[in-house]
Amino acid sequence: MVVVGAGPGGAAAAHFLSAHGLDVLLLDRAEFPRDKTCGDGLTPRALRVLREMGLLGAVAQRGWRVDAYEVVAPNGRATTAAITAEPGALVIPRHTLDEMIVRQAIESGAGFLDGVGVNRVEPAPTQATVHADDGRIFHARVVVIATGAATGVLTRSGMLRHKPRHMLAMRAYFGDIQHEVAHTFQLRLDGAPMPGYGWIFPVDSKVANVGVAFMPGRRSPAASLAFERFIRGAAVQSMLEDSRRLGPVKGYPIRTDFLRSPTCAERTLLVGEAAGLVNPLTGEGIDYALESGRLAAEHLVDLFQQGELATERLTAYHALLHARFQKIFQFGEWVRDWYGHAPLVNVLVALANRRPELRQLLTNIVLGEREPRGYRPATMLARLVIYLASCQLSAVSHQGQRDERHGPTVADRHKTC
């Protein structure tokens, strides 16, 4: 087995394959340890995979605990829900996390070569050949590709015929933050291009990962300009006042096209962002990388045990991925499309604040802890109509009470829907 790409998805696949006794070689073009531009957040689902790998304790010791998820609407109003799913959530820089997962794969028996760029994968009926940029050739019965948003290997291997549409993202670390950094994932829609979002994720008590991501269009600003506008917004600027930027601002593409992406080919499986597995709503990709790496390994272990690697059996992996992730991605795309309409998002946040059980449910759906049943666009629109109607009735009732008292009181002037 050859695994191309040693990020969380590829390294997790190498670990699980090696742990089952398969001969695995893990390749990466970078020299480790290396940084990876990312939001650095780990959801409960990601932590559960790391627990299966025997890494949860070590990661928890080096990460920052997160207890809540906050969404800030374009009008600046926020709604917050607790992260109740075990084992919680963390933020840990990818420079640290990826090195830990690679080392775990090596301890499980995988071979590892860094500094090896792969040009293409050439499948044949009984094996696949991996061609490296330096002329080296590696043979494997199956290849797992985990090259993230970079599409060169997939294109040159004939697996990706059209360049997928990417989101654009920029992020930087800020240190010496004077305000205490909360234990909260903060997703901000105020000041970010639509459809898109900004984020502030705490790395420790005085350091935060701050970024912005958006789907580019004809009128979209450059990613660097979008980032500057976001951090100069009143609320974010106040939070970062007197802080200092740690290192450069880094840009990167995000592939969220899982619903339209190829996930396998002859003698080849794709995991993580190579299969478009980044949540279009939140930008979360580490969880899907880890889970798809594990799922690919489980599928391959079963096939090796049965002695059956025919293409039709191998490509059943596509159905396994969609059974697990399709509804989450459909929901994410629907809500992302709503991001382009600020008034709707403002009402959604207000509705969530009036319905605590709905707020918690939506948070669990975003984190992948609940399947998004009953939240198709028509259903969500119906909820908004009911909410707006209740606001109108409340306003009429308050107006009637004021008329009876011959004018509003101070308390009345502060009543809002």
C-alpha positions as CSV (number, residue, x, y, z in Angstrom):
1,M,0.0,0.0,0.0
2,V,1.1,3.6,-0.7
3,V,-0.5,6.6,0.9
4,V,0.2,9.9,-0.9
5,G,-0.1,12.8,1.6
6,A,0.7,12.7,5.3
7,G,-1.9,15.1,6.6
8,P,-4.6,13.9,9.1
9,G,-6.5,11.8,6.5
10,G,-3.4,10.1,4.9
11,A,-1.6,9.6,8.2
12,A,-4.8,8.2,9.8
13,A,-5.3,5.8,6.9
14,A,-1.7,4.7,7.2
15,H,-2.1,4.1,10.9
16,F,-5.3,2.0,10.6
17,L,-3.9,0.0,7.7
18,S,-0.6,-0.7,9.4
19,A,-2.4,-1.6,12.7
20,H,-4.2,-4.4,10.7
21,G,-0.9,-5.8,9.5
22,L,-0.8,-4.3,6.0
23,D,2.5,-3.1,4.5
24,V,2.2,0.7,4.1
25,L,4.4,3.4,2.8
26,L,3.4,7.0,3.6
27,L,4.7,9.8,1.3
28,D,4.6,13.5,1.6
29,R,6.2,16.3,-0.5
30,A,6.9,18.4,2.6
31,E,9.6,17.8,5.1
32,F,8.1,17.1,8.6
33,P,7.4,18.7,10.9
34,R,5.7,21.2,8.8
35,D,2.9,23.8,9.2
36,K,-0.4,23.6,7.4
37,T,-2.7,26.6,7.0
38,C,-5.9,25.8,8.7
39,G,-8.4,26.9,11.4
40,D,-6.9,24.3,13.8
41,G,-10.3,23.2,15.3
42,L,-11.1,19.7,16.4
43,T,-14.7,18.7,16.8
44,P,-15.9,15.8,19.0
45,R,-16.0,13.5,16.0
46,A,-12.4,14.3,15.2
47,L,-11.4,13.6,18.8
48,R,-13.2,10.3,18.8
49,V,-11.1,9.1,15.9
50,L,-8.0,10.3,17.6
51,R,-9.1,8.4,20.7
52,E,-9.3,5.2,18.6
53,M,-5.8,5.9,17.4
54,G,-4.5,6.2,21.0
55,L,-3.8,9.9,20.7
56,L,-6.6,11.7,22.5
57,G,-4.7,12.1,25.8
58,A,-1.6,13.5,24.2
59,V,-3.6,15.8,21.9
60,A,-5.7,17.1,24.8
61,Q,-2.6,17.9,26.8
62,R,-1.2,20.1,24.0
63,G,-4.5,21.6,22.8
64,W,-6.9,24.3,24.1
65,R,-10.3,23.1,25.3
66,V,-13.4,24.5,23.6
67,D,-16.8,24.3,25.4
68,A,-19.1,26.3,23.1
69,Y,-20.0,27.3,19.6
70,E,-20.9,30.9,18.9
71,V,-22.4,32.3,15.7
72,V,-22.4,36.1,15.1
73,A,-24.9,37.3,12.6
74,P,-24.2,40.1,10.0
75,N,-26.0,42.6,12.3
76,G,-23.6,41.7,15.2
77,R,-26.0,39.8,17.3
78,A,-24.8,36.4,18.5
79,T,-26.2,33.1,19.6
80,T,-24.2,30.5,21.6
81,A,-24.7,26.9,22.4
82,A,-22.6,24.5,24.6
83,I,-20.7,21.7,23.0
84,T,-22.2,18.8,24.9
85,A,-21.0,15.8,22.9
86,E,-18.1,13.9,24.3
87,P,-15.2,14.1,24.4
88,G,-15.6,17.8,23.7
89,A,-13.6,20.0,21.3
90,L,-10.1,21.4,21.0
91,V,-7.9,23.8,19.1
92,I,-4.4,22.7,18.3
93,P,-2.0,24.0,15.6
94,R,-1.5,21.7,12.6
95,H,2.2,21.9,13.0
96,T,1.8,20.0,16.2
97,L,-1.2,17.8,15.3
98,D,0.0,16.5,12.0
99,E,3.4,15.5,13.4
100,M,1.7,13.6,16.2
101,I,-0.5,11.6,13.8
102,V,2.4,10.8,11.4
103,R,4.5,9.5,14.4
104,Q,1.5,7.4,15.4
105,A,1.3,5.9,11.9
106,I,5.1,5.1,12.1
107,E,4.7,3.5,15.5
108,S,1.9,1.3,14.0
109,G,4.3,0.0,11.4
110,A,4.0,2.4,8.4
111,G,7.1,3.4,6.5
112,F,7.4,7.2,5.9
113,L,9.3,9.2,3.4
114,D,9.0,13.0,3.5
115,G,10.3,15.4,0.9
116,V,8.9,13.1,-1.9
117,G,6.6,14.9,-4.3
118,V,4.3,12.7,-6.3
119,N,3.6,13.5,-9.9
120,R,0.9,11.0,-10.8
121,V,-0.6,7.6,-10.1
122,E,-0.9,5.1,-12.9
123,P,-3.3,2.3,-12.2
124,A,-3.3,-1.1,-13.9
125,P,-5.4,-4.3,-13.4
126,T,-3.3,-5.8,-10.7
127,Q,-1.4,-2.8,-9.2
128,A,-0.9,0.9,-9.3
129,T,2.4,2.7,-9.9
130,V,3.2,5.9,-8.1
131,H,5.6,8.2,-10.1
132,A,7.6,10.7,-7.9
133,D,8.8,14.0,-9.2
134,D,12.4,12.9,-8.7
135,G,12.0,9.8,-11.0
136,R,11.5,7.2,-8.3
137,I,8.7,4.7,-8.8
138,F,6.7,2.9,-6.1
139,H,4.4,0.0,-6.8
140,A,1.3,-0.9,-4.7
141,R,-1.8,-3.0,-4.9
142,V,-3.8,0.0,-3.9
143,V,-3.0,3.7,-3.5
144,V,-4.7,6.1,-1.1
145,I,-4.5,9.8,-2.2
146,A,-4.8,12.4,0.6
147,T,-3.3,15.5,-1.1
148,G,-5.7,18.0,0.3
149,A,-6.9,20.9,-1.8
150,A,-4.0,20.5,-4.3
151,T,-5.4,18.9,-7.4
152,G,-2.3,18.4,-9.5
153,V,-1.8,14.7,-8.7
154,L,-5.5,14.0,-9.4
155,T,-5.5,15.9,-12.6
156,R,-2.3,14.3,-14.0
157,S,-3.7,10.9,-13.0
158,G,-6.9,11.4,-15.0
159,M,-9.1,11.3,-11.9
160,L,-10.2,14.9,-11.9
161,R,-11.2,16.3,-15.3
162,H,-12.5,19.7,-14.2
163,K,-10.9,22.0,-11.7
164,P,-13.3,22.2,-8.7
165,R,-14.6,25.5,-7.5
166,H,-12.7,26.5,-4.4
167,M,-13.5,28.7,-1.4
168,L,-10.7,31.1,-0.6
169,A,-9.3,31.5,2.9
170,M,-6.8,33.6,4.8
171,R,-5.6,33.2,8.4
172,A,-3.1,34.5,10.9
173,Y,-2.2,34.0,14.5
174,F,-2.5,36.9,17.0
175,G,-0.8,36.9,20.3
176,D,-0.7,39.0,23.5
177,I,-4.5,39.4,23.3
178,Q,-5.4,41.6,26.2
179,H,-9.0,40.3,26.5
180,E,-9.1,36.8,27.9
181,V,-9.7,34.3,25.1
182,A,-12.9,32.4,25.7
183,H,-13.1,28.6,25.3
184,T,-15.4,29.1,22.3
185,F,-15.4,28.5,18.5
186,Q,-16.5,31.8,17.2
187,L,-18.0,31.9,13.6
188,R,-18.6,35.5,12.5
189,L,-20.7,36.6,9.6
190,D,-20.2,40.3,10.3
191,G,-17.5,41.7,8.1
192,A,-16.9,38.6,6.0
193,P,-17.8,38.5,2.3
194,M,-21.0,36.7,1.5
195,P,-21.4,33.8,1.2
196,G,-18.6,33.3,3.6
197,Y,-17.6,33.6,7.3
198,G,-14.8,34.7,9.6
199,W,-13.6,32.9,12.6
200,I,-11.7,33.4,15.9
201,F,-10.5,30.1,17.4
202,P,-8.5,30.3,20.7
203,V,-5.1,28.5,20.7
204,D,-4.4,29.4,24.3
205,S,-5.3,32.1,26.8
206,K,-3.6,34.9,24.8
207,V,-3.3,33.5,21.3
208,A,-6.0,33.1,18.6
209,N,-6.3,31.7,15.1
210,V,-8.1,34.4,13.1
211,G,-9.3,34.0,9.6
212,V,-11.9,34.5,6.9
213,A,-13.2,32.2,4.1
214,F,-15.6,32.9,1.3
215,M,-16.8,31.6,-2.1
216,P,-15.3,34.0,-4.7
217,G,-17.5,35.7,-7.3
218,R,-17.2,38.4,-9.8
219,R,-17.6,41.1,-7.2
220,S,-15.6,39.5,-4.4
221,P,-12.5,41.2,-3.0
222,A,-9.1,39.7,-3.1
223,A,-8.6,37.3,-0.2
224,S,-6.0,39.5,1.5
225,L,-8.4,42.5,1.3
226,A,-11.2,40.4,2.7
227,F,-9.0,39.4,5.7
228,E,-8.0,43.0,6.4
229,R,-11.6,44.2,6.3
230,F,-12.6,41.4,8.6
231,I,-10.0,42.2,11.3
232,R,-10.7,45.9,11.0
233,G,-14.4,45.4,11.8
234,A,-15.4,47.1,15.0
235,A,-16.0,44.0,17.1
236,V,-13.0,42.0,15.9
237,Q,-10.7,45.1,16.1
238,S,-11.8,45.6,19.7
239,M,-11.0,42.0,20.6
240,L,-7.6,42.2,18.9
241,E,-6.7,45.6,20.3
242,D,-3.1,45.9,21.4
243,S,-2.4,42.3,20.2
244,R,0.4,41.5,17.8
245,R,0.3,39.3,14.7
246,L,2.5,36.2,15.0
247,G,4.0,35.4,11.7
248,P,2.6,36.1,8.2
249,V,-1.0,36.1,6.9
250,K,-1.4,32.9,4.9
251,G,-3.9,32.1,2.2
252,Y,-5.2,28.8,1.0
253,P,-8.0,27.2,-1.1
254,I,-10.7,25.1,0.5
255,R,-12.4,22.3,-1.4
256,T,-16.0,21.7,-0.3
257,D,-17.2,19.9,-3.4
258,F,-17.7,16.4,-1.9
259,L,-21.2,16.0,-3.3
260,R,-19.8,16.4,-6.9
261,S,-16.3,15.0,-6.4
262,P,-14.8,11.7,-7.5
263,T,-13.8,9.6,-4.5
264,C,-12.2,6.6,-6.1
265,A,-10.8,5.1,-9.3
266,E,-9.1,1.9,-10.4
267,R,-6.8,0.8,-7.6
268,T,-7.2,4.2,-5.9
269,L,-9.2,5.7,-3.0
270,L,-9.3,9.4,-2.1
271,V,-9.7,10.7,1.4
272,G,-10.2,14.0,3.1
273,E,-10.0,17.2,1.1
274,A,-8.8,15.3,-2.0
275,A,-12.4,14.0,-2.1
276,G,-13.8,17.5,-1.4
277,L,-14.5,16.7,2.2
278,V,-14.5,20.1,3.9
279,N,-17.8,21.2,5.5
280,P,-19.2,24.0,3.2
281,L,-20.9,25.7,6.2
282,T,-18.1,25.7,8.8
283,G,-14.9,25.0,6.9
284,E,-14.2,22.0,9.2
285,G,-12.0,19.5,7.4
286,I,-9.9,17.6,10.0
287,D,-12.8,15.5,11.2
288,Y,-13.7,14.4,7.7
289,A,-10.1,13.7,6.8
290,L,-9.7,11.5,9.9
291,E,-13.0,9.7,9.4
292,S,-12.6,9.1,5.7
293,G,-9.0,7.8,6.4
294,R,-10.4,5.3,8.9
295,L,-13.2,4.4,6.6
296,A,-10.9,3.8,3.6
297,A,-8.6,1.7,5.8
298,E,-11.5,-0.4,7.1
299,H,-12.8,-0.9,3.5
300,L,-9.4,-2.0,2.3
301,V,-8.8,-4.3,5.2
302,D,-12.1,-6.1,4.4
303,L,-11.2,-6.4,0.8
304,F,-7.7,-7.7,1.5
305,Q,-9.1,-10.3,3.9
306,Q,-11.5,-11.5,1.2
307,G,-8.7,-11.5,-1.4
308,E,-11.0,-9.3,-3.6
309,L,-9.7,-6.0,-5.1
310,A,-11.8,-5.9,-8.2
311,T,-12.7,-2.3,-9.2
312,E,-16.4,-2.7,-8.5
313,R,-15.6,-3.9,-5.0
314,L,-13.0,-1.2,-4.4
315,T,-15.3,1.6,-5.6
316,A,-18.0,0.6,-3.2
317,Y,-16.1,3.1,-1.0
318,H,-17.9,5.9,-2.8
319,A,-21.3,4.7,-1.4
320,L,-19.8,4.3,2.1
321,L,-18.6,7.9,2.1
322,H,-22.0,9.2,0.9
323,A,-23.9,7.2,3.4
324,R,-21.9,8.9,6.1
325,F,-21.5,12.4,4.9
326,Q,-24.0,13.3,2.2
327,K,-26.8,14.7,4.4
328,I,-24.4,16.8,6.4
329,F,-23.0,18.3,3.2
330,Q,-26.4,19.0,1.7
331,F,-27.4,20.8,4.8
332,G,-24.2,22.8,4.8
333,E,-24.6,23.9,1.2
334,W,-28.2,24.9,1.8
335,V,-27.3,27.1,4.8
336,R,-24.2,28.5,3.1
337,D,-26.3,29.7,0.3
338,W,-28.4,31.6,2.8
339,Y,-25.3,33.4,4.0
340,G,-25.6,35.6,0.9
341,H,-28.8,37.0,2.4
342,A,-27.9,38.9,5.5
343,P,-31.5,39.6,6.7
344,L,-32.3,35.9,6.6
345,V,-29.2,35.1,8.7
346,N,-30.1,37.9,11.2
347,V,-33.5,36.3,11.6
348,L,-32.1,32.8,12.0
349,V,-29.8,33.9,14.8
350,A,-32.7,35.7,16.5
351,L,-34.9,32.6,16.1
352,A,-32.2,30.5,17.7
353,N,-32.0,32.8,20.7
354,R,-35.8,32.5,21.2
355,R,-35.7,28.7,20.9
356,P,-32.9,27.2,23.0
357,E,-33.7,23.7,22.0
358,L,-33.5,24.7,18.3
359,R,-30.1,26.5,18.9
360,Q,-28.7,23.3,20.5
361,L,-30.1,21.1,17.8
362,L,-28.6,23.2,15.0
363,T,-25.2,23.3,16.8
364,N,-25.2,19.6,17.1
365,I,-26.1,19.3,13.4
366,V,-23.2,21.7,12.5
367,L,-20.8,19.6,14.6
368,G,-22.1,16.4,12.9
369,E,-23.6,15.0,16.1
370,R,-27.2,15.0,14.7
371,E,-28.4,14.1,11.3
372,P,-30.1,17.2,9.7
373,R,-33.6,15.7,9.2
374,G,-36.4,18.1,8.7
375,Y,-34.2,21.1,7.9
376,R,-34.5,21.4,4.2
377,P,-34.8,25.0,2.8
378,A,-38.6,24.9,2.7
379,T,-38.8,23.7,6.3
380,M,-36.4,26.4,7.4
381,L,-38.3,29.1,5.5
382,A,-41.5,27.9,7.1
383,R,-39.9,28.3,10.6
384,L,-38.8,31.8,9.7
385,V,-42.3,32.8,8.5
386,I,-43.8,31.5,11.7
387,Y,-41.2,33.4,13.7
388,L,-41.8,36.7,11.8
389,A,-45.6,36.3,12.2
390,S,-45.1,35.8,16.0
391,C,-43.0,39.0,16.0
392,Q,-45.7,40.9,14.2
393,L,-48.4,39.7,16.6
394,S,-46.2,40.6,19.5
395,A,-45.6,44.1,18.1
396,V,-49.3,44.6,17.6
397,S,-50.0,43.4,21.2
398,H,-47.4,45.8,22.6
399,Q,-48.8,48.7,20.5
400,G,-52.3,48.0,21.9
401,Q,-51.0,48.0,25.4
402,R,-49.2,51.3,24.8
403,D,-52.3,52.9,23.4
404,E,-54.3,51.9,26.5
405,R,-51.7,53.5,28.7
406,H,-51.5,56.7,26.6
407,G,-47.9,56.2,25.6
408,P,-45.0,53.9,25.9
409,T,-43.0,53.3,29.1
410,V,-39.2,53.0,29.2
411,A,-39.6,49.2,29.5
412,D,-41.8,49.2,26.4
413,R,-39.2,51.0,24.3
414,H,-36.7,48.2,25.1
415,K,-39.0,45.3,24.1
416,T,-37.8,43.8,20.8
417,C,-38.8,40.7,19.0
